[in-house]
Amino acid sequence: MKKNKVWFITGCSTGFGREIAKHVLQLGYNTVVTARNPKDIEDLAAEKNALALKLDVTKASEVKNAVLAAKKKFGHIDVLVNNAGIGYFSAIESSDDAEVRKMFEVNFFGLCAMTNAVLPGMRKRKSGSIINFSSICGLCSSPALGYYDATKHAVEGISEALAQEVDSLGIKVMIVEPSGFRTDWAGRSAQQNKHPIADYASTAGKAEKKLRAQSGKQKGDPVLAARAIVKAIESGHPPLHLLLGNSAVDGAIEKITSLKKEFLLWEKVSRAADNLPERRAL
């Protein structure tokens, strides 16, 4: 990939967004770095090939203004990284509706808003790459993260459909699915249910405690993750699904194996639901 490509990254204050921004800036790419609080990205803004912008992906006016500012500065956007996201720990039954809806607004609808804002330009140029951050949770659900998992399943679904819609237009879509990485997600951005139900202490409660205890100690290195993501895009043929981390690979393969076993076990019953014969060509 030529270094005149323009990257636009959401959620650059910490974690994956920050490390991807640092890496592409060091490689010489013109890069739009964004955060809800511009003070969090002042060091990135100091780079000569950076444009730092205030951006809350849940606010339509800020999405529109950020994309316009990027085009004014660099002319276009070649790579969109939809990284901004938050989490929420709770058993499904005891989840707070406001927190759940807030999470969907950021993780899913904000991602959609950013995607729709850059697609017209990419379609016009018949080129571009869209990187959507999901999670291994988008493939493998777990207790305490039910609604977070749902946001990532939604990202998976819309990304797979989008990939089929834009491939013939020269636009690539890549879904990033990390396992545990040292991004302080569990300790910082993931809110906690304020009214837990005792009956879920051994499932959702136990899972949450384990995840919070592991925060900052995970095996995944966000610096190496950033390099892997950029390498995939620079290849010119990025995968639709990019798993990151051993746990992500193992978990995804285990899920596929489990699904296949279940489908085959119930195959006869499933196929019997069709009661019309196949139509034969005249």
N, C-alpha and C positions, 0 to 999 in steps of 0.2 A: 504494500500500500504506500502510495506517495505521501510524503510528509506535509503536503499542502492540504491534506484532508482536514476537515474541521470536526472536532468532537464537541458534543454538548452533553454534560453530565449533571444529573440531579442528585441532591443529597451529598454534597462534597465536604460537609463539616467533619465527618468521622468515617471510620470503617472502609468498606469497599469503595465508595465514591471518592473519598480522599486519596486512597492509594492508586486508583485508576487515574485520577487527575494528575497526581504527581508523576506517574509513569509516562503518560502520553505527553505531558509538558516537557519532561526530560528528553523524550524522543524527538522533540521539535514540532509536534503537532500544534496548530492553533486550537485552543481549547476554551470552551465556555464552562466555567466552574460556577456552581450555584449552591445556595443555602438559604434557609429561612432567615438566618442572622448573618449578614455579610462580615461581621467581625470574626466569625469562625473560619473564614477563608482568606483573611488578609495576607497570609504568607503565600498562598497560591496566586493571589491577585498581583503580587509583586513580580511574577514571571513575565517577561516581555511578550510572550506569545499567549498570554491568558486574558480573558475577559471575565471578570467576576460580577455576578448579578444576584440580586435578592430574588428568591423564588420560593413560593409556597405552591406546590403543584395542585392544591385544592382550590386555589383562587384563579378563576378564569382570566381576570385582567392581568395578573402577574405572569401567567403562562403566555398569553398573547404578547405582552410587552417584552418578555425575555427572548422569545423567538425573533421578534422584530429587531431587537438590539443586537442579537447574534448575526442576523443577516446584514444589518447596517455595518457592523464591524468587519465581518469576514466574508460576506457575500452569500453564504449558504451554510447548510448543515449536512455533513456527510454521515456522521455516526451519532445516533442518539442513545444515551445510556440511561434507561429508566431505573435508577437505583434507589431513589427516595422511598423509605418505608418505615413503618413502626410495628411493634408487636403488642400482644396482650395475653396475659396468663389468666386462665380461668376455666373451670368446668363449664360446659355449654349451658347447663341449666341455670347456673348462678351468674352468668355473664351480664354485664351492664350494657344495655342497648345503646346508650350514647357512645360508649367506648368502642363498641363493635362497629357502629356506623362511621365513627371517626376513622377507624383503621381501614375500612373499605374505601373511604374517600381518598386516603393517601395511597394505599397499596394497589388499588385497582382503578378507581375512577381518575385519580391523578395521573396514573400511567397512561390511561386511555386519552386523557386530555392532551398530554404532551405528544403522544403518538399522532393524534389527529392534527396537531398544530404543525408538525414537521412533514407529514406525508405529502401535502401539495407540492412542496419544493422538490422532494425526492422523486415524485412521479414526473415532474416537469423535466428533470435531468436524467430520468431513467436510471438512477443509481442511488445507493444509500444502504445503511445498515442500522437496524434497530435492535438494541440489546435490552431485553426485559429481565429484570431480576425476579426470579421465583425463589425456590428453596427446595431442598429435598423434601420439605413438608408439602410441596406442591404435588408430590408423587406418593408420599407415605405419611399419613396422618398419625397423630399421637395425642394422648390425653393432655389436658391443660392448654392445648394450642388449637382447639377445634376451629374457632373462628379465624385465627391467623392462617391455619391450614386452608380454610375456605377461600381466603383472599388469594392465596398462592395457587390453589386449584383454578381459580378464575383467571389468573394471569396465564396459566398453562393453556387453558381452553381458548382464550382470545388470541394468544400468540400463535397457536397452531393454525387457527383459521386465517389469521392475518398473513401468515407465511404463504399459504396457498393462494391468497388473493393478490399478493404483490410480487411473487417470484417472477412472473412473466414480465413484470415492469422493471426488472433489474434491481429490486430491493430485497435484501436479505434480513431475516429475523432470526435471532438467537436467544434462547431461553437459558439463563444461568441458574443452576441448581446446586448451591453450596450446602455442605453439611455444617458441622461446628467449626467456626472460625473465630479468631481472637479480635472481634470487633466491638465487644462490650454491648452487644445487642441485648442480651438477657439482663444485664445489669443496669442499662441506661434507658433504652428506648421502649422496652417492653413493660407496659403498665400492668399492675396487679389488681385482681379482683378484691374489692373491699368487703365483700359479704360472702365468704366461702361457706359451702355446705359440708358439714362434717362427714356425710356419707361418701364424699368423693376424696377424702383425705388419703386413702390408700392408692388412688389412681391419679387423678389430676393433681392433687396436693403433692404427692410423692414425686411426680414427674417435674413439677415446677421447682421444687427444692433442688432436685438434681441438676436441672438446667442452670439455675442461678448459681449454684456452687461451682459449676464448671466455667462460669463466665471469666474470660481472660486467660483461661488455662487450656482452651481447646487446641487440638493438634493443627488445625488449619491456620496457615499464615496468609493474611490478606495481601501482603506484598507479592507473594508467589501467585495468588489468585488473580491479581491485577495483570501480571505478566502473561498468565495463561489466557485471559480474556482478550488481551490485545493481540497476542500471537494468533488466536483463532480468527480474529477479524482481519488481521494482516495477511492471512493465508489466502484470502479471496474466496474461500469455500468453507465458511464457518458451519458448524453443525447446528441443527435446529435445537438440540438439547446438549448443553455443556455441563456435565456433572463436575463438581469440584470437591475434592477430598475423598479419602478412602471410605469413610462412612457413607458418603453419598453414593459412591459406586456400588458398595456392598448392599446398601439399603434398596437401591433401585433394582438391582438384579434379583434380590430376594422377593421384592414385590412382584416383578414379572413372573417369577417362578411360581409364586403363590397363586396369582391370578390364573395362570395357565392350568394349574392343577385343579382349581375350583371350576373353571369353565369346562374342562374335559369331564369332570365328575358329573356335572349337570347338563352335559351336552344334549343327551337324548330328550330330556324334559324341555330344554330351551328350544330345540328344533321342532318339537311337536306343537309349538304355539302357532306355527304356520299351517293353515288348513286348506290353502288353495294350491293347486298344482302349478308348476312353472309353465308359463305361456311358451308355446312353440312357434317359431317363425313360420309364416305361411309360404 
